Amino acid sequence: MARKKQFKAESKRLLDLMINSIYTHKEIFLRELISNASDAIDKLYYKSLSENLSDIDQNAFKIHLEIDKENRTLSISDNGLGMNKEELEENLGTIAKSGSFAFKQELEEKDEKEDAVDIIGQFGVGFYSAFMVANRVDVVSKKYGEETAYIWSSDASDGYTIEETSKDDCGTTITLYLKDNTDDENYDEYLAQYEIERLIKKYSDYIRYPIEMWVEEQKRIEPEDGEEQKPEDVKYETVKELKTLNSMIPLWKRSKNEITKEEYNDFYKSKFNDFTDPQKTIHFSVEGNVSFTSLLFIPGKAPMNYYSQDYKKGLQLYSRGVFIMDNADELIPEHFRFVKGLVDSQDLNLNISREMLQHDRQLKVIANRIEKKIKSELLLMLKNDREEYEKFWNTFGLQIKFGVYNGFGANKELLQDLLLFYSSKEQKLITLDEYVARMEEGQENIYFMSGEKIEKIDQMPAVQKVKDKGYEILYLTDNVDEFVLQILGTFKEKNFKNISQGDLDLDSEEEKKELEKKAEENKDMLEGLKTALGEKVKEVKISTRLVDDPVCLSSDEGMSFEMEKVLSAMPEGNPYGMKASRILEINPNHPIFEALQKVYAEDKDAVKEYADLLFDQALLIEGFPIDNPAEFSKKICEFMVRATK
Ligand SMILES: Nc1ncnc2c1ncn2[C@@H]1O[C@H](COP(=O)(O)OP(=O)(O)OP(=O)(O)O)[C@@H](O)[C@H]1O
């Protein structure tokens, strides 16, 4: 009879804690046991290399899973280094004692580089996660090079036993006696082949040794005569076969030039559930204080839920090929939230459950490198493949614009070179850099005009004058555009200038004098128009920005018409009633100006009707609703009738 040894008192408490508190998901027990098996094989592999062992066949290394439904057990076997009696006692009898960690340290002390092995274990607790799903665990182990095998057995509550047993080859078999099902928990699922397959794919797909299991699959029975069969005649048989459940080598660990575009695309589509090929794949490794490999994708299409709260940004995280978490949020900045992909690093500080990262410096370093890499790849695309970049821009440009605006412009320096706006001159999208590079001599500002559509903006009265001067204008059609330019403030020391706001200052000294004279001569009439319009306008003045059109509205610096419209369109409305100032500008070179002068000279009050009509016209041109459309229409008709009398 084996002598029963007791867990130390603290160990018992710790074990209880382990079983009930460390992990959120019971299913990770399999990940932990597979990782241990892989570590054990790594150790034997290392030993065989360093001691030149001829009886070790490296191609035979494997992990084997077995489901026994009758006895409700699941076992995990490896042909790794195994443990002798002392090691079983040390490693499995002492919680938080990691033989694997000690092994790794030993190697490091010997200055043997870590890449010889890729040991996963470090805390010395993973094994006990088995007790989350099992009420008894047997560990049969035989150490390489030793004669005797031992069985360690425990039901967690009442200590453990170690006895001699027999085992042919070196390695370890861990058998879990699954707990009885409860109302909340169905432990039988760990006896289901598909569930085990799913868990291996999810957590242990890139363990570098084959994980095998006998599986039952339905196979079609081919007719003997080889003839075509009708679907209803097709017969199936259940076939048992030994199947390797994991892919072993992660795509990102393979050399870049060996991977085809198709492989990348297929990987992306299956991993991130997309039907469309990614627009861009970025695969890179960084060596240094924090080493990592990253495989990133810019999707070809924005996901359906991209602009909703359901969308979760973040990258998948692997540590030494073991899946740690989905959507590691800190790894990707908000302005690149469309990027999907993963990071694999052995330098991460994981918390004990390996379900979370410690929020530490390493993580920041990785996130920084990723951000820079995405930016530089986008810039390269912009430079070398404009068409591709525009495709990207049409899908995710809005996100970049929000990125500039958000956080009071904290990321504007990083993102400003990625911006595109429509150019009046080129009639296509251009960068701010391109705009500035071809500014006319003496041109001080980067001109822009906002509106609903390019064609509409192009028709706006104020646009003509700037165009006539030979200056390029950026046409802004997204709500966020003006806010973006406002937060940028300047670009390459050039100011942004809204051509419907403030003084454009495009006239020569002579022209200015001429206009001042006209304003002085018509001072009374302009005041009369202002009085007629009352509070609706801040001022009525002679325009310096109109060429062919009779009137336009302009605003002071500060709030622009476009911003007012954006605020009013917000779900909560424009709560503070913030409005752009309205200045009615009249073209002194338009026949309407002469007509006004004439009417004013004959009957000062008659000018009021003209004032209302002109103001309503200006509102309509600017895309604002008018107060009284019926009245407007009536007046137009009256004028038309009058004109024919
Ligand atoms: N299949 C196995 N073959 C050989 N040794 C094993 C096996 N499983 C566990 N061990 C030994 O038991 C120790 C404790 O395992 P446990 O899973 O609790 O911790 P760990 O793997 O070292 O660290 P972590 O908590 O990070 O997983 C391991 O370090 C290893 O020395």
The ligand as an SDF file (V2000), in Angstrom:
LIG
                    3D

 31 33  0  0  0  0  0  0  0  0999 V2000
    3.9090   16.1200  -19.0120 N   0  0  0  0  0  0  0  0  0  0  0  0
    4.9210   16.4450  -18.2300 C   0  0  0  0  0  0  0  0  0  0  0  0
    6.1410   15.8820  -18.4090 N   0  0  0  0  0  0  0  0  0  0  0  0
    7.1820   16.2140  -17.6370 C   0  0  0  0  0  0  0  0  0  0  0  0
    7.1270   17.1150  -16.6380 N   0  0  0  0  0  0  0  0  0  0  0  0
    5.9540   17.7100  -16.4060 C   0  0  0  0  0  0  0  0  0  0  0  0
    4.7880   17.4110  -17.1660 C   0  0  0  0  0  0  0  0  0  0  0  0
    3.7890   18.1570  -16.6920 N   0  0  0  0  0  0  0  0  0  0  0  0
    4.2840   18.8950  -15.6890 C   0  0  0  0  0  0  0  0  0  0  0  0
    5.5830   18.6430  -15.4890 N   0  0  0  0  0  0  0  0  0  0  0  0
    6.4790   19.2580  -14.5010 C   0  0  0  0  0  0  0  0  0  0  0  0
    5.6840   19.8130  -13.4890 O   0  0  0  0  0  0  0  0  0  0  0  0
    5.9880   21.1930  -13.3420 C   0  0  0  0  0  0  0  0  0  0  0  0
    4.7670   21.9330  -12.8790 C   0  0  0  0  0  0  0  0  0  0  0  0
    3.8350   22.0200  -13.9360 O   0  0  0  0  0  0  0  0  0  0  0  0
    2.8050   23.1860  -14.0010 P   0  0  0  0  0  0  0  0  0  0  0  0
    1.9840   23.0300  -15.2150 O   0  0  0  0  0  0  0  0  0  0  0  0
    2.0770   23.2610  -12.7160 O   0  0  0  0  0  0  0  0  0  0  0  0
    3.7060   24.4690  -14.0840 O   0  0  0  0  0  0  0  0  0  0  0  0
    4.5960   25.0310  -15.2790 P   0  0  0  0  0  0  0  0  0  0  0  0
    4.2150   24.3940  -16.5620 O   0  0  0  0  0  0  0  0  0  0  0  0
    6.0280   24.9090  -14.8660 O   0  0  0  0  0  0  0  0  0  0  0  0
    4.2320   26.5600  -15.2450 O   0  0  0  0  0  0  0  0  0  0  0  0
    2.8550   27.2670  -15.6580 P   0  0  0  0  0  0  0  0  0  0  0  0
    2.0890   27.4490  -14.4070 O   0  0  0  0  0  0  0  0  0  0  0  0
    3.3440   28.5250  -16.2620 O   0  0  0  0  0  0  0  0  0  0  0  0
    2.1850   26.3410  -16.6240 O   0  0  0  0  0  0  0  0  0  0  0  0
    6.5270   21.6180  -14.6620 C   0  0  0  0  0  0  0  0  0  0  0  0
    7.3670   22.7340  -14.5380 O   0  0  0  0  0  0  0  0  0  0  0  0
    7.3010   20.3710  -15.1060 C   0  0  0  0  0  0  0  0  0  0  0  0
    8.5800   20.3450  -14.5230 O   0  0  0  0  0  0  0  0  0  0  0  0
  1  2  1  0
  2  3  1  0
  2  7  2  0
  3  4  2  0
  4  5  1  0
  5  6  2  0
  6  7  1  0
  6 10  1  0
  7  8  1  0
  8  9  2  0
  9 10  1  0
 10 11  1  0
 11 12  1  0
 11 30  1  0
 12 13  1  0
 13 14  1  0
 13 28  1  0
 14 15  1  0
 15 16  1  0
 16 17  2  0
 16 18  1  0
 16 19  1  0
 19 20  1  0
 20 21  2  0
 20 22  1  0
 20 23  1  0
 23 24  1  0
 24 25  2  0
 24 26  1  0
 24 27  1  0
 28 29  1  0
 28 30  1  0
 30 31  1  0
M  END
$$$$
